[in-house]
């Protein structure tokens, strides 16, 4: 029998951070009880922050957090200090499940084995997520743990968008367009509810960035491909890059696979172009006197505009554009810059509403709506866990 409500702990791991949220989830609604983040894991000075519902600050402390194990222990202690019951279930954001894990599922030994094999597709993300899973299972023994995949939303991409233009033998080994930020896209679709239009384009813009075309609630194309490195220019990731660049570096400069991976994942994008930083706020401050910082911002917005136009073409028009993610939600200059490049199809913003972030931000004459919505990945994880929970138990 399906439980009326569950307390679900959602865990969203990065290479050196762990975001978390405790949600009370039922059949018709969900609510955040506590959320927060353990940051700078492994550094000499880590940071642990937490908020209660309605963004009421609970604590902010600087403390050593050597590994994800200590982060899990600190989260558990916080829940106990706040008199919260132990979670009924734990949901984990998994960036890439590889070719065999395309649906949200209960984590068991087989799933762990498949996740280990999938590390090659997302070496920046999956190893850290596996560590979090291992420590969460140790700390919450007997509690159901679920994997929620960023690729699931894109699992049914049409063949024309899914298949990569490579030899069939490589396609058969799982090389395809997977797409990412699926939990973020799902959360946008959920928030729109009955107002979901037929043709929607979601611009998830942050340190990682992607553009997704959604028709009638289904992903039909997306900018990221086999890995989260492709698509638009990102904070430290190159986005789409002429394969000949990599061949040249291999052949003429003797870079090996690890060096190439480091280049395209950690030293490209905004950081690589500017030579300063990947953070858009720092780049805006520097761009006043630094031409490379200004160019990095220009190239980022140019890249996003091109992908938005491509996804609008895929949908044969657009009814709504949604900006989400750190940059998408908080950088009105970037939104304005990007949308100016779409004026040819009648997209226009209300300058005052865009500057204030008042949703919607489109002008009265705009041929499509433009909105700013918060990405709710963790709450989406909690909802999926509630849906999976009855099937997760013997």
Order of alpha helices (4+ residues) and beta strands (2+ residues): beta-beta-beta-beta-beta-alpha-beta-beta-alpha-alpha-beta-alpha-alpha-alpha-beta-beta-beta-alpha-alpha-alpha-alpha-alpha-beta-alpha-alpha-alpha-beta-alpha
